[in-house]
Amino acid sequence: MDMGCIIRPGDEVKILPDFTKASILFDELRDYVEEVIIRADIEILTRIGTILDETLYSYMGLKASQFRTMKYRLNKKNLPSLYFIPRVYLNLYDKLRPYVSDKDWKTIECKINELYSVLFRSNLGFSDFKSLYLNPQIVDFSKFKELFRSFKYGQRSSHIVSQKRFLIDKLELSFFSIFLEFREGKRSLTTTDRHLSNLLFDKAYRTNIFTATEKEERINLPTLLALIYRIDCLTLLDLKSKGVNSANLHKLERLKDNFRAIIEDFIVSNPYIDSPYIGKWGETIIEREPEFYRPELELLIEFYIAFSNQKGREISLEELKNELGINPGFLNLHDVSIITWNTFLKLVGEFKGNYYFLGILHKSLTCKNYKRTSQALRIYRNDREINPPKESGYHENWNDRDLKDFHIVILLLRDLGHDIRNLQPIDSSSFLRQLNNKYKFRRHHIFKESDRKSLDPNKLALVIQAYHYALESLDTSTVNDLISKRLNWNDNSCPQFYKELFPDDWNDLWQEIIERRDYLKQRGVEEFLKKYYPDVVTRVFGNRFVKGSLETKVRNMIYNWIKLGNPIPNLPDYLDNILIGPIQQKITNYLGNL
């Protein structure tokens, strides 16, 4: 097996690290650390001008008795594979970094990097390693798993590691990154499992997820919600009573935030392929990544904590459903959906005539818990743009999130992101949810009042709010003519309408459209959207889609739209060929079977 290859569960490891080289590198690191300590003039214990071994190694988080002589050599028996380099790095970072120059610290990191490269066979860089131990909650689960496979199983035959084990390891590392006293000592993973279980559940035995074994075992969602609830209930007194003596309010809040973020990421990663936590079943226009539904997960967590607080214990999801008396979309993550305006009103209450009808939350929760859920709902409503239905005349699904995002993508591609009337580019930030209304995008019905119930993108145009009135002043035939011109990519000439409206600027504005057109033809749909409309990419597809998959996602979106019985979008021939052409036979077959 090549030294640079990835160690995966099931691989048989036949090559051990070069311990001789590792020992030399360790000696060089130790000597340089001693030199830096002396140069930094740090007050330390010395004996006749020589730094005591105990002092030097305390800076490195190691026992001096093990490393007292230069004859000591690293080998597979005395190298604690999981903790050796992390302990050295973290202790130097905590105890030495504040006192040394950037140049000296960079040299120390380079020496640790060399040691890391020799001891652990992983294709993930030293920067990932540093993140893993300094801020483990921000490390993507796929990277985390790869690093741990390398660290923990790189020097013996590998074996299957459960998803549960990875989650526990990440929680433990986050705990270590905050409370130094639990990483300087030599603690086994079993001891740490028991310690965290006792800390969170106040039991002498391991419970909840901490009963994990190497055998794969799916963690049920209620178990994870109960764990988050227990974490949320942690107090400073709890930590102190369990021997976490360095705890303070700042570290407590950091621990809570980190633990919750790690568990949320675990859920969103859908680690169990055959039984995902988050999914969407049934017919839908846009196939979303699980990350898209994080707001629903966060809302579920806030409701779960509030209603558990109300009961004084962890509750089941069935209990939560019964307490609410309704089944909102966020309650069933396995078939998740965005809540509707009517559901929102049932939860918070509403005025009907001269009377105010209390919402479910007001009836079910006391002050603190009510405030928590109400605040979570306000954040959720803003994030998801949950608004009252448009005034009469609009289609009932006009504000549907899937529909809105479908319109955005199709109209941006058709018109290349430039306003139909004033030729100005619509900025990517116009599609951010938290934005002043003046600069937010709007969908404009070309046929105005006569066709406001239409959801057909061929009868719509994109515009920002500030220019909406100006577009409404144009007659329908003019707008259609301008759109037809945009659809014809074989003609580079600017329409006379723009030349007369912008006699000084029309050439520059039209040239930008030509440049966008050329860029899309040269680089494709994905690169076009990522360059000009990154906020739309994030809004519609999230940040975790596979590189090179965006064009396929847009194509599937169009197919799903047509499959629901809707008209085929009018696109320039080039886009029609790459987006609709490949699915034309599927469309024909589908329509033929209706």
RAWOJO-V288111 format. One record per residue. N is the residue number from 1. SS is DSSP state (A for helix, B for strand, O for the rest). PHI is phi in whole degrees, 0 to 359 (NA if undefined). BURIAL is # if it has 9 or more other ideal C-beta (glycine too) atoms within 8 Angstrom, else .. Layout:
[[N SS PHI BURIAL] [N SS PHI BURIAL]]
This chain:
[[1 O NA .] [2 O 292 .] [3 O 298 .] [4 O 265 .] [5 O 280 .] [6 O 274 #] [7 O 270 #] [8 O 242 .] [9 O 305 #] [10 O 100 .] [11 O 288 .] [12 O 261 .] [13 O 273 #] [14 O 245 .] [15 O 245 .] [16 O 269 .] [17 O 299 #] [18 O 279 .] [19 A 291 #] [20 A 297 .] [21 A 295 .] [22 A 297 #] [23 A 295 #] [24 A 297 .] [25 A 295 #] [26 A 296 #] [27 A 300 #] [28 A 296 #] [29 A 297 #] [30 A 301 #] [31 A 296 .] [32 A 291 #] [33 A 299 #] [34 A 298 #] [35 A 298 .] [36 A 293 #] [37 A 300 #] [38 A 296 .] [39 A 293 .] [40 O 282 #] [41 O 58 .] [42 O 277 .] [43 O 289 .] [44 O 220 .] [45 O 287 .] [46 B 227 #] [47 B 232 .] [48 O 51 .] [49 O 80 .] [50 B 247 .] [51 B 294 #] [52 O 298 #] [53 A 304 #] [54 A 300 .] [55 A 290 #] [56 A 301 #] [57 A 285 #] [58 A 295 #] [59 A 294 #] [60 A 260 #] [61 O 72 #] [62 O 236 #] [63 O 274 .] [64 O 297 #] [65 O 298 .] [66 O 280 .] [67 O 240 #] [68 O 291 .] [69 O 249 .] [70 O 289 .] [71 O 282 .] [72 O 297 #] [73 O 230 .] [74 O 288 #] [75 O 207 .] [76 O 293 .] [77 O 277 .] [78 O 255 .] [79 O 261 #] [80 O 286 .] [81 O 301 #] [82 O 282 .] [83 O 252 .] [84 A 300 #] [85 A 291 #] [86 A 305 #] [87 A 296 #] [88 A 298 #] [89 A 296 #] [90 A 295 #] [91 A 291 #] [92 A 295 #] [93 A 297 #] [94 A 284 .] [95 A 262 .] [96 O 248 #] [97 A 306 #] [98 A 296 .] [99 A 252 .] [100 O 245 #] [101 O 288 .] [102 A 300 .] [103 A 296 .] [104 A 296 #] [105 A 293 #] [106 A 298 .] [107 A 294 #] [108 A 299 #] [109 A 298 #] [110 A 297 .] [111 A 291 #] [112 A 294 #] [113 A 300 #] [114 A 299 #] [115 A 296 #] [116 A 303 #] [117 A 295 .] [118 A 283 #] [119 A 279 #] [120 O 236 #] [121 O 271 #] [122 O 211 #] [123 O 271 .] [124 O 265 #] [125 O 284 .] [126 A 295 #] [127 A 297 .] [128 A 295 #] [129 A 301 #] [130 A 296 #] [131 A 298 #] [132 A 302 #] [133 A 260 #] [134 A 273 #] [135 O 220 .] [136 A 300 #] [137 A 292 #] [138 A 266 .] [139 O 280 #] [140 O 302 .] [141 A 299 #] [142 A 295 .] [143 A 292 #] [144 A 301 #] [145 A 297 #] [146 A 295 #] [147 A 297 #] [148 A 288 #] [149 A 299 #] [150 A 290 #] [151 A 293 #] [152 A 273 #] [153 A 235 #] [154 O 286 #] [155 O 237 #] [156 O 201 .] [157 O 302 .] [158 O 281 #] [159 O 211 .] [160 O 296 .] [161 O 245 #] [162 O 285 #] [163 A 299 #] [164 A 299 #] [165 A 297 #] [166 A 297 #] [167 A 297 #] [168 A 297 #] [169 A 302 #] [170 A 290 #] [171 A 296 #] [172 A 296 #] [173 A 295 #] [174 A 296 #] [175 A 297 #] [176 A 299 #] [177 A 292 #] [178 A 261 #] [179 O 248 #] [180 O 299 #] [181 A 297 #] [182 A 265 #] [183 A 240 #] [184 A 283 .] [185 O 281 .] [186 O 264 .] [187 O 252 #] [188 O 278 .] [189 A 296 #] [190 A 299 .] [191 A 300 .] [192 A 293 #] [193 A 305 #] [194 A 295 #] [195 A 296 #] [196 A 293 #] [197 A 297 #] [198 A 293 #] [199 A 297 #] [200 A 272 #] [201 A 243 #] [202 O 54 .] [203 O 235 .] [204 O 285 .] [205 O 250 .] [206 O 282 .] [207 O 220 .] [208 A 55 #] [209 A 285 #] [210 A 281 #] [211 A 271 .] [212 O 300 #] [213 O 236 .] [214 O 288 .] [215 O 288 .] [216 O 293 .] [217 O 210 .] [218 O 292 .] [219 O 270 #] [220 O 290 .] [221 A 303 #] [222 A 302 #] [223 A 296 #] [224 A 291 #] [225 A 294 #] [226 A 296 #] [227 A 296 #] [228 A 298 #] [229 A 299 #] [230 A 297 #] [231 A 296 #] [232 A 297 #] [233 A 277 .] [234 O 303 #] [235 O 237 .] [236 A 298 #] [237 A 296 .] [238 A 301 #] [239 A 297 #] [240 A 298 #] [241 A 291 .] [242 O 261 #] [243 O 89 .] [244 O 271 #] [245 O 287 .] [246 O 274 .] [247 O 294 #] [248 O 217 .] [249 A 298 .] [250 A 297 .] [251 A 293 #] [252 A 299 #] [253 A 295 .] [254 A 296 #] [255 A 298 #] [256 A 299 #] [257 A 298 #] [258 A 296 #] [259 A 298 #] [260 A 295 #] [261 A 299 #] [262 A 295 #] [263 A 290 #] [264 A 300 #] [265 A 298 #] [266 A 299 #] [267 A 296 #] [268 A 294 #] [269 O 290 #] [270 O 45 #] [271 O 293 .] [272 O 257 #] [273 A 300 .] [274 A 282 .] [275 A 214 .] [276 O 291 #] [277 O 286 #] [278 O 241 #] [279 O 198 #] [280 O 223 #] [281 O 252 .] [282 O 84 .] [283 O 283 .] [284 O 211 #] [285 O 281 #] [286 O 249 #] [287 O 274 .] [288 O 270 #] [289 O 283 .] [290 A 306 #] [291 A 302 #] [292 A 301 .] [293 A 266 #] [294 A 300 #] [295 A 303 #] [296 A 292 #] [297 A 299 #] [298 A 296 #] [299 A 293 #] [300 A 300 #] [301 A 298 #] [302 A 297 #] [303 A 293 #] [304 A 298 #] [305 A 296 #] [306 A 297 #] [307 A 286 #] [308 A 291 #] [309 A 302 #] [310 A 297 #] [311 A 273 .] [312 O 79 .] [313 O 195 .] [314 O 291 .] [315 O 251 #] [316 O 271 .] [317 A 294 #] [318 A 294 .] [319 A 297 #] [320 A 298 #] [321 A 298 #] [322 A 293 .] [323 A 296 #] [324 A 285 #] [325 O 77 .] [326 O 223 .] [327 O 236 .] [328 O 294 #] [329 A 301 #] [330 A 282 #] [331 A 284 #] [332 O 245 .] [333 A 296 #] [334 A 289 #] [335 A 218 #] [336 O 282 #] [337 O 207 .] [338 O 284 .] [339 O 289 #] [340 O 270 .] [341 A 298 #] [342 A 296 .] [343 A 295 #] [344 A 302 #] [345 A 294 #] [346 A 298 #] [347 A 283 #] [348 A 259 #] [349 B 99 #] [350 B 198 .] [351 B 274 .] [352 B 231 .] [353 O 68 .] [354 O 267 .] [355 B 246 .] [356 B 253 .] [357 B 261 .] [358 B 297 .] [359 O 278 #] [360 A 302 #] [361 A 295 #] [362 A 294 #] [363 A 282 .] [364 A 259 #] [365 O 239 #] [366 O 276 .] [367 A 313 .] [368 A 298 .] [369 A 289 #] [370 A 297 #] [371 A 298 .] [372 A 296 #] [373 A 291 #] [374 A 296 #] [375 A 296 .] [376 A 298 #] [377 A 292 #] [378 A 297 .] [379 A 298 .] [380 A 297 #] [381 A 299 #] [382 A 296 #] [383 A 294 .] [384 A 265 #] [385 O 55 #] [386 O 276 #] [387 O 233 .] [388 O 301 .] [389 O 303 #] [390 O 300 .] [391 O 301 .] [392 O 306 .] [393 O 112 .] [394 O 267 #] [395 O 295 .] [396 O 297 .] [397 O 262 .] [398 O 303 #] [399 O 266 #] [400 O 300 .] [401 A 297 #] [402 A 300 #] [403 A 297 #] [404 A 299 #] [405 A 291 #] [406 A 298 #] [407 A 302 #] [408 A 302 #] [409 A 296 #] [410 A 296 #] [411 A 287 #] [412 A 295 #] [413 A 291 #] [414 A 296 #] [415 A 259 #] [416 O 60 #] [417 O 79 #] [418 B 251 #] [419 O 303 #] [420 O 294 #] [421 O 272 #] [422 O 264 .] [423 O 70 #] [424 O 285 .] [425 B 290 .] [426 O 277 #] [427 O 289 .] [428 A 304 #] [429 A 293 .] [430 A 297 #] [431 A 258 #] [432 O 288 .] [433 O 283 .] [434 O 267 .] [435 O 212 #] [436 O 303 .] [437 A 306 .] [438 A 303 .] [439 A 255 #] [440 O 279 #] [441 B 287 #] [442 B 222 #] [443 B 262 #] [444 B 250 #] [445 B 282 #] [446 O 298 #] [447 O 268 .] [448 A 55 #] [449 A 300 .] [450 A 290 .] [451 A 219 #] [452 O 286 #] [453 O 275 .] [454 O 285 #] [455 O 251 #] [456 O 291 .] [457 A 297 #] [458 A 289 .] [459 A 249 #] [460 B 232 #] [461 B 216 #] [462 B 268 #] [463 B 204 #] [464 B 270 #] [465 A 306 #] [466 A 299 .] [467 A 252 #] [468 A 296 #] [469 A 297 .] [470 A 297 #] [471 A 292 #] [472 A 295 .] [473 O 285 .] [474 O 279 #] [475 O 283 .] [476 A 300 #] [477 A 297 .] [478 A 295 #] [479 A 298 #] [480 A 297 #] [481 A 296 #] [482 A 293 #] [483 A 293 #] [484 A 301 .] [485 A 294 #] [486 A 295 #] [487 A 289 #] [488 O 267 .] [489 O 278 #] [490 O 274 .] [491 O 242 .] [492 O 268 .] [493 O 286 .] [494 O 276 .] [495 O 302 #] [496 A 301 .] [497 A 306 #] [498 A 288 #] [499 A 297 #] [500 A 284 .] [501 A 282 .] [502 O 231 #] [503 O 300 .] [504 O 265 .] [505 O 244 .] [506 A 302 #] [507 A 295 .] [508 A 294 .] [509 A 294 #] [510 A 291 #] [511 A 297 .] [512 A 294 #] [513 A 296 #] [514 A 298 #] [515 A 296 .] [516 A 294 #] [517 A 300 #] [518 A 295 .] [519 A 296 #] [520 A 296 #] [521 A 293 .] [522 A 281 .] [523 A 252 #] [524 A 96 #] [525 A 298 #] [526 A 299 #] [527 A 293 #] [528 A 298 #] [529 A 294 #] [530 A 292 #] [531 A 283 #] [532 A 267 .] [533 O 223 #] [534 A 298 #] [535 A 291 #] [536 A 289 #] [537 A 302 #] [538 A 295 #] [539 A 299 #] [540 A 269 #] [541 A 248 #] [542 O 81 #] [543 O 252 .] [544 O 244 .] [545 O 286 #] [546 O 289 .] [547 O 302 .] [548 O 92 .] [549 O 260 #] [550 A 294 #] [551 A 298 #] [552 A 297 .] [553 A 296 #] [554 A 294 #] [555 A 298 #] [556 A 295 #] [557 A 299 #] [558 A 296 #] [559 A 298 #] [560 A 297 #] [561 A 297 #] [562 A 292 #] [563 A 298 #] [564 O 278 .] [565 O 91 .] [566 O 266 .] [567 O 291 .] [568 O 291 .] [569 O 295 #] [570 O 278 .] [571 O 230 #] [572 O 304 #] [573 A 307 .] [574 A 299 #] [575 A 289 #] [576 A 300 #] [577 A 292 .] [578 A 268 #] [579 A 255 #] [580 A 258 #] [581 A 308 .] [582 A 297 .] [583 A 252 #] [584 A 300 .] [585 A 293 .] [586 A 298 .] [587 A 295 #] [588 A 300 .] [589 A 297 .] [590 A 294 #] [591 A 296 .] [592 A 290 .] [593 O 268 .] [594 O 290 .]]
